[in-house]
Amino acid sequence: MAKYKLEYIWLDGYTPLANMRSKTQIKEFASFPKLEDLPMWGFDGSSTKQAEGRSSDCMLKPVARFADSTRKNGVLVMCEVMMPDGTTPHPSNSRATIPDDEGAWFGFEQEYFFFKDGAPLGFPQGGFPEPQGPYYTGVGYKNVGSIAREIVEKHIDICLDAGINLEGINAEVAKGQWEFQIFGKGSKNAADQMWVARYILARLGETYGVDIEWQCKPLRGAFNAPLDWNGSGMHSNFSTTYLRDKGGKEYFEKLMAAFSKHMDEHIAVYGPDNHLRLTGLHETQSIDKFTYGIADRGSSIRIPHSFVNAGYKGYLEDRRPNSAADPYLVAGRILKTIQTVPTP
């Protein structure tokens, strides 16, 4: 028997942005524990805006587990928050809002900024770097520095060691801005992995004295002059069994009509302050419009050429979710809208 360090990770009750929380439990197992072997665990919800002090108990229900290569016998345990009975989802439990659909596939493109001492990593003290242009997929110290590259490389290794399906990374358009991509099959799998990948990145930043800024438009106010800086998104690629196997132009057009009809419901869960990012500039559509177009990165929904060439089958990209959006809420809203469209 070996003692394993189980790091239970969950989302708190803060709004409009939930924070990641975690704590460690030590348990003995004969080998790397299976998900069903991991116990539920209580915590003080009054300290996380999920309960009152006079009735503070909340429960953590493990929903996914990953190896943690940074610790001897380490396990990262993603959890849902449950009420004290252990069976009723807590009101803050966004994962519980996702319809079950094993045929659903999601791919999330997570943009973010590295921040140090109140400014993006690489910004000169009290000033600004050169205009955007050379930073996207940039190479060299002038464009990406050294600390950022070291962090993202370690992030790749820890995620892959964990079994997280991280599919790529790149430096992004603004100085200090980066992106990673995660794909998963099933309605909840990619979102589980995304939250754990976010946790790993935030924890890595601790070592370097660097914060991860998930806000979608951190460079505003004092940073708004003299240059205009990109915001951050979490572009969400999605597909269902029907969309991949059958599809068709008629079904696609009905699907887009449903997305247009439910535009406000989507925007409501696509991350706070999205009006600062969805302006019609920087490859975005305005927040009050819904459009779609082939290979159009200025649309709400981008249609890949491969989708049309295959007879309107495959996947689509919703470009509206921002970098701080909860992938559970995003996946849930997309699937709920899809379910309003009957299949022939």
C-alpha contacts under 8 A as a table, 3 or more apart, distances in Angstrom:
res1	aa1	res2	aa2	distance
1	M	28	E	6.00
1	M	29	F	5.35
1	M	30	A	4.36
1	M	31	S	7.34
2	A	28	E	5.31
2	A	29	F	5.61
2	A	30	A	6.12
2	A	31	S	7.31
2	A	73	N	7.92
3	K	26	I	6.32
3	K	27	K	5.47
3	K	28	E	4.35
3	K	29	F	6.55
3	K	73	N	7.12
4	Y	26	I	5.62
4	Y	27	K	5.42
4	Y	28	E	5.97
4	Y	29	F	7.02
4	Y	72	K	7.83
4	Y	73	N	4.88
4	Y	74	G	5.92
4	Y	75	V	7.12
5	K	24	T	6.32
5	K	25	Q	5.99
5	K	26	I	4.92
5	K	27	K	6.90
5	K	71	R	7.77
5	K	72	K	7.79
5	K	73	N	6.05
5	K	74	G	4.81
5	K	75	V	6.04
6	L	24	T	5.41
6	L	25	Q	5.08
6	L	26	I	6.07
6	L	27	K	7.35
6	L	74	G	6.22
6	L	75	V	4.86
6	L	76	L	6.17
6	L	77	V	6.58
7	E	22	S	6.34
7	E	23	K	5.59
7	E	24	T	4.47
7	E	25	Q	6.52
7	E	74	G	7.53
7	E	75	V	6.00
7	E	76	L	4.94
7	E	77	V	5.66
8	Y	22	S	5.29
8	Y	23	K	5.51
8	Y	24	T	6.18
8	Y	25	Q	7.53
8	Y	60	L	7.78
8	Y	62	P	7.71
8	Y	76	L	6.46
8	Y	77	V	4.74
8	Y	78	M	6.14
8	Y	79	C	6.56
9	I	20	M	6.84
9	I	21	R	5.66
9	I	22	S	4.37
9	I	23	K	7.00
9	I	76	L	7.28
9	I	77	V	5.87
9	I	78	M	4.96
9	I	79	C	5.79
9	I	196	V	7.86
10	W	20	M	5.81
10	W	21	R	5.40
10	W	22	S	6.37
10	W	60	L	7.56
10	W	78	M	6.27
10	W	79	C	5.22
10	W	80	E	6.34
10	W	81	V	6.97
11	L	18	A	5.81
11	L	19	N	5.66
11	L	20	M	4.87
11	L	21	R	6.09
11	L	80	E	7.81
11	L	81	V	7.65
11	L	92	S	7.93
11	L	93	N	7.82
12	D	18	A	5.43
12	D	19	N	5.53
12	D	20	M	6.48
12	D	21	R	6.68
12	D	48	T	5.40
12	D	49	K	6.76
12	D	50	Q	6.73
12	D	92	S	7.27
13	G	18	A	5.91
13	G	19	N	7.73
13	G	48	T	5.97
13	G	49	K	4.84
13	G	50	Q	5.15
13	G	92	S	5.68
14	Y	17	L	5.92
14	Y	18	A	4.80
14	Y	19	N	6.67
14	Y	48	T	7.24
14	Y	49	K	6.15
15	T	18	A	5.82
16	P	272	P	6.36
17	L	271	G	7.98
17	L	272	P	7.45
17	L	324	A	7.30
17	L	325	A	7.95
20	M	199	Y	7.05
29	F	32	F	6.90
29	F	33	P	6.43
30	A	33	P	7.95
32	F	73	N	7.85
33	P	37	D	5.97
33	P	38	L	7.00
34	K	37	D	5.25
34	K	38	L	6.98
34	K	65	R	7.88
35	L	38	L	5.55
35	L	62	P	7.03
35	L	63	V	7.19
35	L	64	A	6.50
35	L	65	R	6.23
36	E	39	P	7.79
38	L	62	P	6.71
39	P	61	K	7.59
39	P	62	P	7.42
40	M	59	M	6.56
40	M	60	L	5.43
40	M	61	K	4.98
40	M	62	P	6.62
40	M	86	G	7.91
41	W	59	M	5.56
41	W	60	L	5.05
41	W	61	K	7.04
42	G	57	D	6.46
42	G	58	C	5.54
42	G	59	M	4.33
42	G	60	L	5.94
43	F	56	S	7.98
43	F	57	D	6.00
43	F	58	C	5.53
43	F	59	M	6.29
43	F	60	L	7.48
44	D	47	S	5.93
44	D	48	T	7.38
44	D	51	A	7.72
44	D	56	S	5.41
44	D	57	D	5.45
44	D	58	C	6.43
45	G	48	T	5.17
45	G	49	K	6.21
45	G	50	Q	4.58
45	G	51	A	4.61
45	G	52	E	7.13
45	G	53	G	7.95
45	G	56	S	5.12
45	G	57	D	5.88
45	G	58	C	5.58
46	S	49	K	5.56
46	S	50	Q	5.87
46	S	51	A	4.49
46	S	52	E	4.86
46	S	53	G	5.15
46	S	56	S	5.20
46	S	57	D	7.94
47	S	50	Q	7.51
47	S	51	A	7.81
48	T	51	A	7.57
49	K	52	E	7.74
50	Q	56	S	7.95
50	Q	58	C	7.66
50	Q	92	S	7.31
51	A	55	S	6.55
51	A	56	S	5.00
51	A	57	D	7.17
51	A	58	C	7.46
52	E	55	S	5.41
52	E	56	S	5.27
53	G	56	S	4.96
57	D	83	M	7.72
57	D	84	P	5.95
58	C	81	V	6.83
58	C	82	M	6.09
58	C	83	M	5.35
58	C	84	P	5.20
59	M	81	V	5.71
59	M	82	M	4.94
59	M	83	M	6.04
59	M	84	P	5.86
59	M	86	G	6.09
60	L	79	C	5.64
60	L	80	E	5.75
60	L	81	V	4.96
60	L	82	M	6.15
61	K	79	C	5.07
61	K	80	E	5.13
61	K	81	V	6.33
61	K	82	M	6.78
61	K	86	G	7.61
62	P	65	R	7.47
62	P	77	V	6.13
62	P	78	M	5.80
62	P	79	C	4.29
62	P	80	E	6.51
63	V	77	V	7.43
63	V	78	M	5.81
63	V	79	C	5.33
63	V	80	E	6.71
64	A	77	V	5.90
64	A	78	M	5.19
64	A	79	C	7.09
64	A	192	D	7.00
65	R	75	V	6.65
65	R	76	L	5.55
65	R	77	V	4.46
65	R	78	M	6.16
66	F	75	V	5.67
66	F	76	L	5.01
66	F	77	V	6.52
66	F	162	A	4.99
66	F	163	G	6.50
66	F	164	I	7.66
67	A	74	G	6.11
67	A	75	V	4.75
67	A	76	L	6.12
67	A	161	D	6.82
67	A	162	A	4.45
67	A	163	G	7.25
68	D	71	R	5.94
68	D	72	K	7.99
68	D	73	N	7.48
68	D	74	G	4.64
68	D	75	V	5.00
68	D	76	L	5.88
68	D	158	I	7.16
68	D	161	D	7.38
68	D	162	A	5.88
69	S	72	K	7.09
69	S	73	N	7.97
69	S	74	G	6.60
69	S	158	I	6.24
69	S	161	D	6.34
69	S	162	A	7.00
70	T	74	G	7.23
70	T	158	I	7.34
71	R	74	G	4.79
76	L	196	V	7.64
78	M	192	D	6.91
78	M	195	W	7.93
78	M	196	V	6.82
80	E	89	P	7.71
80	E	93	N	6.21
80	E	95	R	6.96
80	E	96	A	7.90
81	V	89	P	6.42
81	V	90	H	5.65
81	V	92	S	7.40
81	V	93	N	5.71
82	M	85	D	7.53
82	M	86	G	5.48
82	M	87	T	6.43
82	M	88	T	5.67
82	M	89	P	4.46
82	M	90	H	4.69
82	M	93	N	7.40
83	M	86	G	5.64
83	M	87	T	6.92
83	M	88	T	5.43
83	M	89	P	5.96
83	M	90	H	5.17
85	D	88	T	6.57
86	G	89	P	7.93
89	P	93	N	5.98
89	P	96	A	6.63
90	H	93	N	5.20
91	P	94	S	7.79
93	N	96	A	5.78
93	N	97	T	7.56
94	S	97	T	5.46
94	S	98	I	7.57
94	S	328	Y	5.85
94	S	329	L	6.00
95	R	98	I	5.82
95	R	188	K	7.45
95	R	328	Y	5.14
95	R	329	L	7.19
97	T	328	Y	7.71
97	T	329	L	7.25
97	T	332	G	6.09
98	I	187	S	7.01
98	I	188	K	7.14
98	I	328	Y	6.74
98	I	329	L	7.26
98	I	331	A	6.67
98	I	332	G	4.11
98	I	333	R	7.64
98	I	335	L	7.57
99	P	187	S	7.11
99	P	332	G	6.29
99	P	335	L	6.80
99	P	336	K	7.14
100	D	186	G	7.90
100	D	187	S	6.04
100	D	188	K	7.89
101	D	104	A	5.51
101	D	186	G	6.08
101	D	187	S	5.32
102	E	185	K	7.04
102	E	186	G	4.22
102	E	187	S	6.03
103	G	185	K	7.10
103	G	186	G	5.82
103	G	187	S	7.50
103	G	240	T	5.45
103	G	241	T	5.03
104	A	185	K	6.19
104	A	186	G	4.93
104	A	187	S	5.17
104	A	238	F	7.29
104	A	239	S	5.73
104	A	240	T	4.40
104	A	241	T	6.55
105	W	183	F	7.55
105	W	184	G	5.96
105	W	185	K	4.49
105	W	186	G	5.62
105	W	187	S	6.55
105	W	190	A	7.90
105	W	238	F	5.62
105	W	239	S	5.15
105	W	240	T	6.22
106	F	183	F	5.81
106	F	184	G	5.67
106	F	185	K	6.57
106	F	186	G	7.69
106	F	187	S	7.34
106	F	190	A	6.03
106	F	236	S	6.88
106	F	237	N	5.54
106	F	238	F	4.61
106	F	239	S	6.66
106	F	331	A	7.60
107	G	181	Q	7.01
107	G	182	I	5.56
107	G	183	F	4.17
107	G	184	G	6.47
107	G	190	A	6.80
107	G	236	S	5.85
107	G	237	N	4.79
107	G	238	F	6.43
108	F	181	Q	5.63
108	F	182	I	5.39
108	F	183	F	6.48
108	F	190	A	7.49
108	F	194	M	7.69
108	F	234	M	6.09
108	F	235	H	5.87
108	F	236	S	4.76
108	F	237	N	6.24
109	E	179	E	6.72
109	E	180	F	5.93
109	E	181	Q	4.44
109	E	182	I	6.71
109	E	233	G	7.56
109	E	234	M	4.98
109	E	235	H	5.10
109	E	236	S	6.49
110	Q	179	E	5.26
110	Q	180	F	5.31
110	Q	181	Q	5.99
110	Q	233	G	6.55
110	Q	234	M	4.58
110	Q	235	H	7.09
110	Q	323	S	6.06
111	E	172	E	7.63
111	E	177	Q	7.06
111	E	178	W	5.65
111	E	179	E	4.19
111	E	180	F	6.72
111	E	214	W	7.73
111	E	232	S	5.21
111	E	233	G	5.56
111	E	234	M	6.06
111	E	323	S	5.72
112	Y	177	Q	5.65
112	Y	178	W	5.61
112	Y	179	E	6.28
112	Y	212	I	6.80
112	Y	213	E	5.86
112	Y	214	W	5.29
112	Y	215	Q	7.63
112	Y	216	C	7.88
112	Y	232	S	5.96
112	Y	233	G	7.88
112	Y	323	S	6.46
113	F	120	P	6.49
113	F	121	L	7.79
113	F	176	G	5.54
113	F	177	Q	4.28
113	F	178	W	6.24
113	F	212	I	5.96
113	F	213	E	5.03
113	F	214	W	6.83
113	F	232	S	7.98
114	F	120	P	5.66
114	F	121	L	5.41
114	F	148	A	7.47
114	F	176	G	5.51
114	F	177	Q	6.40
114	F	178	W	7.85
114	F	210	V	6.46
114	F	211	D	5.93
114	F	212	I	5.03
114	F	213	E	6.11
115	F	118	G	6.24
115	F	119	A	5.33
115	F	120	P	4.30
115	F	121	L	5.17
115	F	176	G	7.52
115	F	210	V	5.74
115	F	211	D	5.09
115	F	212	I	6.15
115	F	213	E	6.34
116	K	119	A	5.58
116	K	120	P	6.17
116	K	121	L	5.64
116	K	209	G	6.92
116	K	210	V	5.06
116	K	211	D	6.32
119	A	123	F	6.57
120	P	123	F	5.74
120	P	175	K	7.11
120	P	176	G	5.34
120	P	177	Q	7.84
121	L	148	A	7.78
121	L	175	K	7.38
121	L	176	G	4.89
122	G	129	P	7.65
122	G	144	V	7.57
122	G	145	G	6.68
122	G	175	K	6.66
122	G	176	G	6.04
123	F	127	G	6.77
123	F	128	F	5.63
123	F	129	P	5.64
123	F	175	K	7.30
123	F	176	G	7.76
124	P	127	G	5.26
124	P	128	F	5.89
124	P	129	P	6.46
125	Q	128	F	7.95
129	P	175	K	7.45
131	P	227	L	6.75
132	Q	135	Y	6.41
132	Q	173	V	6.23
132	Q	174	A	5.72
132	Q	175	K	7.19
132	Q	229	W	7.39
133	G	136	Y	6.65
133	G	173	V	6.78
134	P	137	T	7.88
134	P	138	G	5.88
134	P	143	N	6.53
134	P	173	V	7.85
135	Y	138	G	4.63
135	Y	139	V	7.82
135	Y	143	N	5.25
135	Y	144	V	6.77
135	Y	171	A	6.66
135	Y	172	E	6.33
135	Y	173	V	5.49
135	Y	174	A	6.18
135	Y	175	K	5.95
136	Y	170	N	7.61
136	Y	171	A	5.35
136	Y	172	E	4.33
136	Y	173	V	4.27
136	Y	174	A	7.08
137	T	170	N	5.47
137	T	171	A	4.67
137	T	172	E	6.12
137	T	173	V	7.81
138	G	143	N	5.73
138	G	144	V	6.39
138	G	171	A	6.18
138	G	172	E	7.97
139	V	143	N	6.11
139	V	144	V	6.37
140	G	143	N	5.55
140	G	144	V	6.11
140	G	145	G	6.85
141	Y	144	V	5.38
141	Y	145	G	4.05
141	Y	146	S	6.11
142	K	145	G	5.92
143	N	175	K	7.27
144	V	148	A	6.79
144	V	149	R	6.98
144	V	171	A	7.27
144	V	175	K	7.30
144	V	176	G	7.00
145	G	148	A	6.35
145	G	149	R	7.00
146	S	149	R	5.36
146	S	150	E	6.30
147	I	150	E	5.15
147	I	151	I	6.24
147	I	208	Y	7.81
148	A	151	I	5.14
148	A	152	V	6.20
148	A	176	G	7.67
149	R	152	V	5.32
149	R	153	E	6.13
150	E	153	E	5.31
150	E	154	K	6.31
151	I	154	K	5.22
151	I	155	H	6.08
151	I	201	L	7.97
151	I	204	L	6.90
151	I	205	G	7.46
152	V	155	H	4.83
152	V	156	I	6.23
152	V	169	I	7.86
153	E	156	I	5.17
153	E	157	D	6.52
154	K	157	D	5.15
154	K	158	I	6.20
155	H	158	I	5.30
155	H	159	C	6.06
155	H	200	I	6.94
155	H	201	L	6.11
155	H	204	L	7.47
156	I	159	C	5.29
156	I	160	L	6.11
156	I	166	L	7.27
157	D	160	L	5.22
157	D	161	D	5.98
158	I	161	D	5.07
158	I	162	A	6.10
158	I	200	I	7.63
159	C	162	A	5.02
159	C	163	G	6.42
159	C	164	I	5.19
159	C	165	N	7.59
159	C	166	L	6.73
159	C	197	A	6.50
159	C	200	I	7.63
160	L	163	G	5.10
160	L	164	I	5.51
160	L	165	N	6.85
160	L	166	L	6.80
161	D	164	I	7.56
164	I	182	I	7.82
164	I	193	Q	5.97
164	I	197	A	7.56
165	N	182	I	5.73
165	N	183	F	5.98
165	N	184	G	6.95
165	N	193	Q	7.51
166	L	180	F	7.22
166	L	181	Q	5.78
166	L	182	I	4.56
166	L	183	F	6.86
167	E	180	F	7.52
167	E	181	Q	5.44
167	E	182	I	5.61
167	E	183	F	6.93
168	G	180	F	5.67
168	G	181	Q	5.44
168	G	182	I	7.67
169	I	178	W	7.47
169	I	179	E	5.47
169	I	180	F	4.22
169	I	181	Q	6.42
170	N	178	W	5.91
170	N	179	E	5.47
170	N	180	F	6.68
171	A	176	G	7.93
171	A	177	Q	6.22
171	A	178	W	4.35
171	A	179	E	6.31
172	E	175	K	7.54
172	E	176	G	7.86
172	E	177	Q	5.10
172	E	178	W	4.73
172	E	179	E	6.37
173	V	177	Q	6.76
173	V	230	N	6.76
174	A	177	Q	5.34
174	A	229	W	6.29
174	A	230	N	5.95
182	I	190	A	6.56
182	I	193	Q	7.38
182	I	194	M	6.62
183	F	190	A	5.57
184	G	189	N	5.36
184	G	190	A	4.15
184	G	191	A	7.92
184	G	193	Q	7.89
185	K	188	K	8.00
185	K	189	N	6.13
185	K	190	A	6.80
186	G	189	N	5.50
186	G	190	A	7.51
187	S	190	A	7.51
187	S	331	A	6.90
187	S	332	G	7.91
188	K	191	A	5.42
188	K	192	D	6.16
188	K	328	Y	7.09
188	K	331	A	7.52
189	N	192	D	5.20
189	N	193	Q	6.32
190	A	193	Q	5.11
190	A	194	M	6.03
191	A	194	M	4.92
191	A	195	W	6.28
191	A	327	P	5.17
191	A	328	Y	5.68
191	A	331	A	7.54
192	D	195	W	5.44
192	D	196	V	6.49
192	D	328	Y	7.91
193	Q	196	V	5.17
193	Q	197	A	6.01
194	M	197	A	5.02
194	M	198	R	6.09
194	M	327	P	7.36
195	W	198	R	5.06
195	W	199	Y	6.22
195	W	327	P	7.82
196	V	199	Y	4.90
196	V	200	I	6.20
197	A	200	I	5.08
197	A	201	L	6.26
198	R	201	L	5.19
198	R	202	A	6.16
199	Y	202	A	5.17
199	Y	203	R	6.10
200	I	203	R	5.16
200	I	204	L	6.16
201	L	204	L	5.06
201	L	205	G	6.34
201	L	212	I	7.50
202	A	205	G	5.16
202	A	206	E	6.87
202	A	211	D	6.80
202	A	212	I	5.88
203	R	206	E	5.35
203	R	207	T	7.46
204	L	207	T	5.65
204	L	208	Y	7.20
205	G	208	Y	5.27
205	G	209	G	6.03
205	G	210	V	4.70
205	G	211	D	5.65
205	G	212	I	6.92
206	E	209	G	5.25
206	E	210	V	6.21
206	E	211	D	7.23
207	T	210	V	7.66
213	E	218	P	7.49
214	W	232	S	7.75
214	W	323	S	5.56
214	W	324	A	4.92
215	Q	218	P	5.78
215	Q	232	S	7.34
215	Q	323	S	6.31
215	Q	324	A	5.32
216	C	231	G	5.33
216	C	232	S	4.63
216	C	233	G	6.35
216	C	271	G	7.96
216	C	272	P	7.90
216	C	273	D	7.11
216	C	274	N	6.87
216	C	276	L	7.84
216	C	277	R	6.54
216	C	322	N	5.69
216	C	323	S	5.32
216	C	324	A	6.19
217	K	220	R	6.66
217	K	230	N	7.39
217	K	231	G	4.55
217	K	232	S	6.41
217	K	273	D	7.71
217	K	276	L	6.37
217	K	277	R	6.11
218	P	231	G	7.22
219	L	222	A	7.73
219	L	223	F	5.03
219	L	224	N	6.16
219	L	229	W	6.40
219	L	230	N	7.90
219	L	231	G	7.57
220	R	223	F	4.89
220	R	224	N	4.46
221	G	224	N	5.20
222	A	225	A	6.92
223	F	226	P	7.75
223	F	227	L	7.92
224	N	227	L	6.32
224	N	228	D	6.11
224	N	229	W	7.38
225	A	228	D	6.79
230	N	282	H	6.32
231	G	277	R	5.68
231	G	282	H	7.89
232	S	277	R	7.61
232	S	322	N	6.20
232	S	323	S	5.26
233	G	319	R	7.43
233	G	320	R	7.29
233	G	321	P	6.05
233	G	322	N	3.84
233	G	323	S	4.19
233	G	324	A	7.75
234	M	319	R	7.34
234	M	320	R	7.74
234	M	321	P	5.37
234	M	322	N	4.90
234	M	323	S	4.61
234	M	324	A	7.69
234	M	325	A	7.30
235	H	317	E	6.69
235	H	318	D	5.91
235	H	319	R	4.58
235	H	320	R	6.64
235	H	321	P	5.93
235	H	322	N	7.23
236	S	317	E	5.56
236	S	318	D	5.14
236	S	319	R	6.39
236	S	321	P	6.93
237	N	315	Y	6.59
237	N	316	L	5.56
237	N	317	E	4.19
237	N	318	D	6.18
238	F	315	Y	5.51
238	F	316	L	5.62
238	F	317	E	6.39
238	F	318	D	7.84
239	S	243	L	6.01
239	S	244	R	6.60
239	S	314	G	6.51
239	S	315	Y	4.68
239	S	316	L	6.69
240	T	243	L	5.08
240	T	244	R	6.16
240	T	315	Y	7.91
241	T	244	R	5.24
241	T	245	D	5.96
242	Y	245	D	5.19
242	Y	246	K	5.22
242	Y	247	G	6.04
242	Y	343	T	7.80
243	L	246	K	5.76
243	L	247	G	4.43
243	L	313	K	5.50
243	L	314	G	5.83
243	L	315	Y	7.10
244	R	247	G	6.29
244	R	313	K	5.00
244	R	314	G	4.32
244	R	315	Y	6.93
245	D	313	K	6.69
245	D	314	G	7.62
246	K	313	K	6.49
247	G	251	Y	6.17
247	G	252	F	6.69
247	G	311	G	7.29
247	G	312	Y	5.58
247	G	313	K	4.70
247	G	314	G	7.57
248	G	251	Y	5.49
248	G	252	F	6.15
248	G	311	G	5.80
248	G	312	Y	4.81
248	G	313	K	6.40
249	K	252	F	4.98
249	K	253	E	6.13
249	K	311	G	7.13
249	K	312	Y	5.54
250	E	253	E	5.30
250	E	254	K	6.40
251	Y	254	K	5.14
251	Y	255	L	6.12
251	Y	343	T	7.29
251	Y	344	P	7.96
252	F	255	L	4.93
252	F	256	M	6.23
252	F	312	Y	6.90
253	E	256	M	5.11
253	E	257	A	6.20
254	K	257	A	5.01
254	K	258	A	6.31
254	K	341	V	6.81
255	L	258	A	5.12
255	L	259	F	6.34
255	L	338	I	6.62
255	L	341	V	6.22
256	M	259	F	4.95
256	M	260	S	6.13
256	M	292	Y	7.83
257	A	260	S	5.06
257	A	261	K	6.13
258	A	261	K	4.96
258	A	262	H	6.17
258	A	337	T	6.43
258	A	338	I	7.55
258	A	340	T	7.25
258	A	341	V	7.05
259	F	262	H	5.23
259	F	263	M	5.87
259	F	337	T	6.47
260	S	263	M	5.03
260	S	290	F	5.79
260	S	291	T	7.95
262	H	265	E	5.36
262	H	266	H	6.42
262	H	337	T	7.14
263	M	266	H	5.22
263	M	267	I	6.26
263	M	290	F	6.96
264	D	267	I	5.13
264	D	268	A	6.09
265	E	268	A	5.16
265	E	269	V	6.93
265	E	333	R	7.63
266	H	269	V	5.65
266	H	270	Y	6.12
266	H	330	V	7.65
266	H	333	R	6.32
266	H	334	I	7.62
267	I	270	Y	5.00
267	I	271	G	7.48
267	I	274	N	7.91
267	I	287	I	7.66
267	I	320	R	7.56
267	I	321	P	7.67
268	A	271	G	7.22
269	V	272	P	7.90
269	V	321	P	8.00
269	V	325	A	6.95
269	V	326	D	7.59
269	V	329	L	6.09
269	V	330	V	6.46
269	V	333	R	7.73
270	Y	274	N	7.48
270	Y	320	R	6.77
270	Y	321	P	4.35
270	Y	322	N	6.00
270	Y	325	A	5.22
270	Y	326	D	7.45
270	Y	329	L	7.69
270	Y	330	V	6.26
271	G	274	N	6.16
271	G	321	P	6.33
271	G	322	N	5.45
271	G	323	S	7.32
271	G	324	A	5.55
271	G	325	A	4.01
271	G	326	D	7.06
272	P	322	N	7.97
272	P	324	A	7.27
272	P	325	A	7.32
273	D	276	L	5.68
273	D	277	R	7.37
274	N	277	R	5.10
274	N	278	L	5.83
274	N	287	I	7.38
274	N	322	N	6.63
275	H	278	L	5.25
275	H	279	T	6.58
275	H	286	S	7.91
275	H	287	I	5.95
276	L	279	T	6.61
277	R	284	T	7.58
277	R	322	N	7.93
278	L	281	L	7.34
278	L	284	T	5.46
278	L	285	Q	5.75
278	L	286	S	4.92
278	L	287	I	5.02
278	L	320	R	7.29
279	T	282	H	8.00
279	T	284	T	6.48
279	T	285	Q	6.27
279	T	286	S	4.50
279	T	287	I	6.47
280	G	283	E	6.96
280	G	284	T	4.90
280	G	285	Q	4.26
280	G	286	S	4.43
280	G	287	I	7.88
280	G	298	G	6.93
281	L	284	T	5.51
281	L	285	Q	7.15
281	L	286	S	7.97
281	L	298	G	7.70
282	H	298	G	7.83
283	E	297	R	5.23
283	E	298	G	4.41
283	E	299	S	7.75
284	T	297	R	6.67
284	T	298	G	4.51
284	T	299	S	6.34
284	T	300	S	7.15
284	T	319	R	7.35
284	T	320	R	7.53
285	Q	289	K	6.84
285	Q	290	F	7.50
285	Q	291	T	7.53
285	Q	298	G	5.19
285	Q	299	S	5.19
285	Q	300	S	5.67
285	Q	320	R	7.91
286	S	289	K	5.53
286	S	290	F	7.98
287	I	290	F	7.87
289	K	300	S	7.89
290	F	299	S	7.49
290	F	300	S	5.66
291	T	299	S	5.25
291	T	300	S	5.18
291	T	301	I	6.49
292	Y	296	D	7.43
292	Y	299	S	5.11
292	Y	300	S	5.72
292	Y	301	I	4.61
292	Y	302	R	5.84
292	Y	303	I	7.01
293	G	296	D	5.08
293	G	299	S	6.11
293	G	301	I	6.75
293	G	302	R	5.55
293	G	303	I	5.73
294	I	302	R	6.01
294	I	303	I	4.48
294	I	304	P	5.91
294	I	305	H	6.31
295	A	302	R	5.67
295	A	303	I	5.58
295	A	304	P	5.40
295	A	305	H	6.49
296	D	299	S	5.58
296	D	302	R	5.47
296	D	303	I	7.25
297	R	300	S	7.94
297	R	302	R	6.05
297	R	319	R	7.63
298	G	302	R	8.00
299	S	302	R	5.94
299	S	319	R	7.36
300	S	318	D	6.07
300	S	319	R	5.53
300	S	320	R	5.92
301	I	316	L	6.95
301	I	317	E	5.53
301	I	318	D	4.63
301	I	319	R	5.97
301	I	320	R	7.90
302	R	316	L	6.37
302	R	317	E	5.16
302	R	318	D	6.55
302	R	319	R	7.08
303	I	307	F	6.64
303	I	308	V	7.60
303	I	315	Y	7.98
303	I	316	L	5.57
303	I	317	E	6.68
304	P	307	F	5.28
304	P	308	V	7.02
304	P	315	Y	7.72
304	P	316	L	6.83
305	H	308	V	5.40
305	H	309	N	6.09
306	S	309	N	5.01
306	S	310	A	6.00
306	S	314	G	7.61
307	F	310	A	5.35
307	F	311	G	6.72
307	F	312	Y	4.97
307	F	313	K	5.12
307	F	314	G	5.26
307	F	315	Y	6.60
307	F	316	L	7.70
308	V	311	G	5.28
308	V	312	Y	4.52
308	V	313	K	6.94
309	N	312	Y	6.96
310	A	313	K	5.56
310	A	314	G	7.50
318	D	321	P	7.13
321	P	325	A	6.16
321	P	330	V	7.18
322	N	325	A	5.42
325	A	329	L	7.68
325	A	330	V	7.19
326	D	329	L	5.38
326	D	330	V	6.32
327	P	330	V	4.87
327	P	331	A	5.94
328	Y	331	A	5.33
328	Y	332	G	6.05
329	L	332	G	5.03
329	L	333	R	6.05
330	V	333	R	5.33
330	V	334	I	6.22
331	A	334	I	5.28
331	A	335	L	6.21
332	G	335	L	5.33
332	G	336	K	6.10
333	R	336	K	5.06
333	R	337	T	6.24
334	I	337	T	5.32
334	I	338	I	6.27
335	L	338	I	4.97
335	L	339	Q	6.10
336	K	339	Q	5.15
336	K	340	T	6.73
337	T	340	T	5.37
337	T	341	V	7.35
338	I	341	V	5.64
339	Q	342	P	7.03
